[in-house]
């Protein structure tokens, strides 16, 4: 709960929001941060959402959602990092740690997926450095910031 101010400072950024799904609010308010921290604190183990910490400060977030029904062997990964920390290898390190954690902690998970918007080659590179492979380009599959865009599907299997 002590990470709330840091999360707001780094998450309340249009450039961060632009690369995430609409469930990530903009502006990123105290209420939004509190709700996210409350959800994390109330989650049953094993944990699936984590802060990305640099020098004791929460500067991003990373986690997975275990998919339902026939896709219950798949986890959907997502992450964000405060803009001042882009380009330093931090997201790649966090992604590798998450990949290893998921495969070690969830024996029924055989696949981790992530989606990236067409305008975010840096995030594509993060996933590639962690061993993910681009499996598809879903043409005109999403709308973000008022623009119909392609979405790249990346995955890694156990």
C-alpha positions in Angstrom: 0.0 0.0 0.0 3.0 2.3 0.5 3.6 2.2 -3.3 0.5 4.2 -4.1 2.1 7.6 -4.7 4.9 6.1 -6.8 2.4 4.2 -8.9 0.3 7.3 -9.6 3.4 9.3 -10.5 4.5 6.7 -13.1 1.2 5.4 -14.3 -0.4 8.8 -14.9 1.2 9.2 -18.3 -0.5 9.3 -21.6 2.4 7.5 -23.3 2.1 4.6 -20.8 -1.7 4.5 -21.1 -1.6 4.4 -24.9 0.1 1.0 -24.9 -2.3 -0.7 -22.5 -5.8 -2.0 -22.7 -8.7 0.2 -21.7 -8.9 -1.3 -18.2 -5.8 0.8 -17.3 -7.3 4.2 -16.6 -6.1 7.6 -17.8 -5.8 9.8 -15.9 -4.4 7.4 -13.3 -5.8 8.7 -10.1 -5.4 8.0 -6.4 -8.7 6.0 -6.5 -7.4 3.8 -9.4 -4.2 3.1 -7.6 -6.0 2.3 -4.4 -8.4 -0.1 -6.2 -5.6 -1.9 -7.9 -3.6 -2.3 -4.7 -6.7 -3.5 -2.9 -7.3 -6.1 -5.6 -3.7 -7.3 -5.3 -3.8 -7.5 -1.5 -7.1 -9.5 -1.6 -6.0 -11.9 -4.3 -5.7 -15.6 -3.2 -2.3 -17.1 -3.5 -0.4 -17.7 -5.7 0.2 -14.1 -6.6 -0.3 -13.1 -10.3 0.3 -9.3 -10.2 3.5 -7.6 -9.1 5.0 -4.1 -9.0 8.2 -3.5 -10.9 10.5 -1.9 -8.4 13.7 0.1 -9.1 15.7 1.4 -6.1 12.9 0.7 -3.7 10.3 2.5 -5.8 7.3 1.0 -7.7 7.8 2.2 -11.3 5.6 -0.3 -13.1 3.5 -3.4 -13.0 3.6 -6.9 -14.4 1.3 -9.9 -14.1 -0.7 -12.6 -15.7 -4.4 -13.6 -16.0 -5.1 -17.3 -16.2 -7.5 -17.8 -19.0 -10.9 -19.6 -18.5 -12.5 -22.7 -19.9 -10.6 -24.5 -22.6 -7.8 -21.9 -22.5 -7.1 -22.6 -18.8 -3.6 -23.9 -19.9 -2.8 -20.3 -21.1 -1.8 -17.2 -19.1 -2.1 -13.7 -20.6 0.8 -11.5 -19.6 0.8 -7.7 -19.4 3.2 -5.1 -18.1 3.8 -1.4 -18.0 6.8 0.7 -17.0 7.1 4.4 -16.2 8.4 6.3 -19.1 11.6 7.5 -17.4 12.7 3.9 -17.1 12.1 2.9 -20.8 15.1 1.6 -22.7 17.1 0.3 -19.7 16.3 -3.4 -19.9 14.1 -3.3 -16.9 11.0 -4.5 -18.7 13.0 -7.4 -20.3 14.3 -8.4 -16.9 10.8 -8.3 -15.3 9.3 -10.2 -18.2 11.9 -13.0 -17.9 11.3 -13.2 -14.1 7.5 -13.4 -14.7 7.9 -16.1 -17.4 10.0 -18.3 -15.0 7.7 -17.6 -12.1 4.6 -18.6 -14.1 6.1 -21.9 -15.4 7.5 -22.8 -11.9 4.4 -21.8 -9.9 1.5 -22.9 -12.2 2.2 -26.5 -13.4 -1.0 -26.5 -15.5 0.0 -23.5 -17.5 1.7 -24.5 -20.8 1.6 -21.2 -22.6 2.0 -17.5 -21.9 0.6 -15.0 -24.4 1.0 -11.2 -24.7 -0.4 -8.7 -27.2 1.4 -5.6 -28.4 0.0 -2.7 -30.5 1.6 -2.1 -33.9 3.2 1.2 -32.8 5.2 -0.4 -29.9 8.3 -2.1 -31.4 10.1 -1.7 -28.0 7.6 -3.9 -26.3 7.9 -6.5 -29.1 11.6 -6.5 -28.5 11.1 -7.0 -24.8 9.0 -10.2 -25.5 11.5 -11.5 -28.1 14.4 -11.1 -25.6 12.4 -13.2 -23.2 11.9 -16.0 -25.7 8.4 -15.1 -27.0 7.7 -15.6 -30.7 5.3 -13.5 -32.8 2.6 -15.9 -33.9 0.2 -13.5 -35.5 -0.5 -10.1 -36.7 -4.2 -9.5 -36.0 -5.1 -6.8 -38.6 -7.4 -4.0 -37.6 -8.3 -6.0 -34.5 -8.4 -3.3 -31.8 -9.2 0.4 -31.3 -7.0 2.5 -29.1 -6.9 6.3 -28.7 -9.5 6.5 -31.5 -7.4 4.6 -34.0 -8.1 1.1 -35.5 -4.9 -0.8 -35.1 -3.1 -4.1 -35.7 -2.3 -6.2 -32.7 0.7 -8.6 -32.6 0.2 -11.8 -30.7 3.3 -13.2 -29.0 3.6 -16.5 -27.1 6.0 -18.8 -25.4 5.3 -22.4 -24.4 6.6 -24.6 -21.6 
